[in-house]
């Protein structure tokens, strides 16, 4: 059965993906903090980038996803939404 996504909830979608981006940012920040422990001339930059990742990934993620959802809703209202096919299946397959 074909279905169409005709509207995306701007706030809910942005919120969920911002949390996802925050998790990615945390992983990246850990990598930067490990680079900080190793040392070198760029230790200060590693700390700064690690902290910025924790802040900027979710904030910018929320903003860009909100913009995407807004424009998607406008476009889907005019030309239709993304189509996909749903099929029923039995558990265990």
C-alpha positions as CSV (number, residue, x, y, z in Angstrom):
1,X,0.0,0.0,0.0
2,X,1.4,3.4,-1.0
3,X,1.6,6.2,1.6
4,X,2.8,9.8,1.4
5,X,4.4,11.9,4.0
6,X,2.5,15.1,3.6
7,X,3.6,16.9,6.7
8,X,6.5,16.7,9.1
9,X,6.2,18.0,12.7
10,X,8.8,20.8,12.8
11,X,9.4,20.9,16.6
12,X,9.2,17.1,17.3
13,X,11.4,16.1,14.3
14,X,13.9,18.8,15.2
15,X,13.9,17.9,18.9
16,X,14.5,14.2,18.2
17,X,17.3,14.8,15.7
18,X,18.9,17.4,18.0
19,X,19.2,14.8,20.7
20,X,20.7,12.4,18.1
21,X,23.2,15.1,17.0
22,X,24.0,15.7,20.7
23,X,25.0,12.0,21.0
24,X,27.2,12.3,17.9
25,X,28.7,15.5,19.3
26,X,29.5,13.7,22.6
27,X,31.3,10.9,20.7
28,X,33.2,13.5,18.7
29,X,34.0,15.4,21.9
30,X,35.4,12.3,23.6
31,X,37.7,11.8,20.6
32,X,38.8,15.5,20.9
33,X,39.4,15.1,24.6
34,X,41.5,12.0,24.0
35,X,43.5,14.0,21.5
36,X,43.9,16.6,24.2
37,X,45.3,13.9,26.6
38,X,47.8,12.8,23.9
39,X,48.9,16.4,23.8
40,X,50.7,18.2,21.1
41,X,50.6,21.8,19.8
42,X,46.9,21.6,19.0
43,X,45.7,20.6,22.5
44,X,43.9,23.9,23.0
45,X,42.1,23.5,19.7
46,X,41.1,20.0,20.6
47,X,39.5,21.2,23.8
48,X,37.7,24.0,22.0
49,X,36.4,21.8,19.2
50,X,35.3,19.2,21.7
51,X,33.3,21.7,23.7
52,X,31.9,23.4,20.6
53,X,30.7,20.0,19.3
54,X,28.7,19.4,22.5
55,X,27.0,22.8,22.0
56,X,26.8,23.4,18.3
57,X,25.9,19.9,17.0
58,X,22.5,19.9,18.7
59,X,21.7,23.6,18.3
60,X,22.6,23.7,14.6
61,X,21.0,20.3,14.1
62,X,17.7,21.6,15.5
63,X,17.8,24.8,13.4
64,X,18.6,23.0,10.1
65,X,16.1,20.2,10.6
66,X,13.5,22.8,11.5
67,X,14.2,24.7,8.3
68,X,14.2,21.4,6.3
69,X,10.8,20.4,7.8
70,X,9.3,23.9,7.1
71,X,10.4,23.8,3.5
72,X,9.4,20.2,3.1
73,X,5.9,21.0,4.3
74,X,5.6,23.8,1.9
75,X,6.8,21.7,-1.0
76,X,4.8,18.7,-0.1
77,X,1.7,20.9,0.0
78,X,2.2,21.8,-3.6
79,X,3.7,18.8,-5.3
80,X,2.9,16.0,-2.8
81,X,5.0,14.2,-0.3
82,X,7.6,11.5,-0.4
83,X,6.0,8.2,-1.4
84,X,6.8,4.9,0.2
85,X,5.3,1.4,0.2
86,X,4.2,-0.3,3.4
87,X,3.9,-4.1,3.5
88,X,2.6,-6.3,6.3
89,X,4.9,-9.1,7.5
90,X,4.8,-11.8,10.1
91,X,7.1,-11.7,13.1
92,X,10.1,-13.9,12.9
93,X,10.8,-13.6,9.2
